[in-house]
């Protein structure tokens, strides 16, 4: 794309005393950190970001429509963001997954590129066997989509590549794009994947997010050690990953899964049949809060309760309300956990860090006068690597607790 030296690139100059995070390699330059931008800078073009004294910091891609005004990719003044750069970054991401997953089934069902975690801010790629699902959350990378698709095709030879978008991201980035096929053949519905010896159907076209939550891969397996012979309640169960793992891998005697999505519940039932646990695992469509109130009112109790709600905080101003919601949800869940039982509670809100989330769980325990022991504090699977320079990439918290 560009072989220009930094001096030949348009310049984005930062305000005084605002450069430290970017010298420390944080990839997001927000509007408030910028003092000036050279005239005539086109959306999506490569820029040099400099401190107020003119010192070069990094190369990035500019978007005047986004609150993330510049996404940074290279701190090497001599490394242009050209075709070779994007190719090398994809090679690095693919090599990691090949190292992580020695067995073919796992390698064929994983997050192949994790945006900031792989140094490719704005690009997410999931692999579903012979198909790739791509999310572009950056205008600049969307403008480079033909190159990225060409590179993915040459390196992986997929049968097809499907593009998924989120409305909020489209609006934030000023993107004009629709979901759809961008290369090869359209994926079957459902696709089938294998995870820790279990099989799941996935709808990558209309399922939530990119179709399946690979980030919980290892957490689904981890709960199996706690579920032998137990009664399990799986809330916000989606297509049944946790509940089916609890029954098939962990030997649970009874599982009830609840989710508000009729399509997800249908797929969950089919997944239970496919994994030969339909006699012990049942799913129903419903509102989780109402279901908890119903179960609590009826005096029901479960040996294991799993909470995996959707993201509660999308912006900093939503953190307080998210913490209140997490406290309320965990409080009501603890009411149906049997004495000495297990609560598996999750947050995928990156703005709600591990300590804040644990604080919400603690408040919930106090409100129902239950003692809680933290047994495991877990995060996202290793195919969602965390960039030490971007704390926001460490977004998933999964706490396994004993409730006394």
Buried (B, 14 or more C-beta within 10 A) or exposed (E): BBEBEBEEBBBBBBEEEBBEBBEEBBBBBBEEBBEEBEEEBEBBBBBBBBBBEEEBBBBBBBBEEBEBBBBBBBBEBEBBBBBEBBBEBBEEBBEBBEEBBEEEBBBBBBBBBBBBBBBBBBBBBBBBBBBBBBBBBBBBBBBBBEBBBBBBBEBBEBBBBBBBBEEEBBEBBEBEBEBEBBBBEEBBEBBBBBBBEBBBBBBBBEBBBBBBBBBBBBBBBBBBEBBEEBBBBBBBBBBBBBBBBBBBBBEBEBBBBBBBBEBBBBBBBBBBEBBEBBEBBBBEBBEBEEBBBEBBEEEBBBBBBBBBBEBBBEEEEBBEEBBEBBBBBBBBBBBBBBEEBBBBBBBBBBBBBBEBBBBBBBBBBEBBEBEBEEBBEBBBBBBBBBBEBBEBBBBBBBBBBBBE
